[in-house]
């Protein structure tokens, strides 16, 4: 049985979409750029359009011809600026990351009485809001970089996290190295979270909200479950996932697919790599896309179960949000491959499954917003949604950082920092309004 191709914005698809009156991503970008004066810097325009298309469709699904069409040039013209598509992705990520690096370096080069931790976070938020695609592309597409570029971006990411960690240790020398590290990466993820969701707040209101949420996570007291010596001790080796896989062929396929999709992405994996003969796979799944749908549905069902537990087992309405956070952390730390795939590969779902996933995710977010506002009546729905999205983005990021996840105290630290960010972030002043077009 042939495997259906992944939906891509190629010429044949564009023709079909045009017949149905559907506007493609490249047409949208082209229309938006055509309405403005053509910039003198063609390279910058190519980078912008490539960033938009990579973010919406994924690296594998975008061709150089699609980027050329969006830029209103020929594909040959793009090759005057970039060696290939991989080089283009590298430049998109590196140029966005440079803005955050410059903010971190500016803070570290300032005198101690000039640049506070809050000032550092403010500069980083400003840089992040100018580089909205950095988070999604690094999270989802970094594996497609060359080895040298991947290491360069990873080193830049470490420098950003290290700058925040050192600022935390400077502001509070009592923090353990592990505690400061968790809070630094939590802050970085909160700051870069807006690229992962549609914003309903103006930048004037969102910026101080993100800074305050990052500070709330940073100021979370360390969990008392372990001594300072054990918190600062070298982390043990991470346990091997699925050490005792089930005997069910279906479960073996799901486990193998989750690992493979996480490591190489949906487009970089074939059914032959699952360690089970192709015909055996088709006894359980119709296609590779069907396997991906099953993985994401499983995460959704587990999340729904944790939400139900939170609502039924909490002593009061105000405690439900804590149950939701604990349930999310439980799944994120115990089924990290599944969670990672649900975050990074959802854009490869077939149209009907993608729409179902979107509705389920919206309903899940609405539950969090509802119970957060019950705990904090002063928080508007838009502010609550921004906080929830920021915290969940941070959780999705941090569980995939091996040197953090190896610590026994890691889940408790995640819960504590997340709850402090949700429940104790001060709201921006009323002068910071919502978007003008709302």
Secondary structure, DSSP 8 states (H G I E B T S, - for coil): ----------HHHHHHHHHTT---HHHHHHHHHHTS---S-HHHHHHHHHHHHHHHH-TTT--HHHHHHHHTS-HHHHTTT-SSHHHHHHHHHHHHHHHHHHHHHHHHHS-TTT--HHHHHHHHHHHHHT-THHHHHHHHHGGGS-HHHHHHHHHHHHHHHHHHHHHHHHH-TTS-HHHHHHHHHHHHHHHTGGGGS---B-HHHHHHHHHHHHHHHHT----TTS-HHHHHS-------TTTT--S-HHHHHHHHHHHHHHHH-GGG--GGGGSS-HHHHTTT-SSHHHHHHHHHHHHHHHHHHHHHHHHHH-SSGGGHHHHHHHHHHHHHHHSHHHHHHHHHSGGGS-HHHHHHHHHHHHHHHHHHHHHHHHH-TTS-HHHHHHHHHHHHHHHHHHTT-HHHHTSTTHHHHHHHHHHHHHHH-----TTS-B-TT-
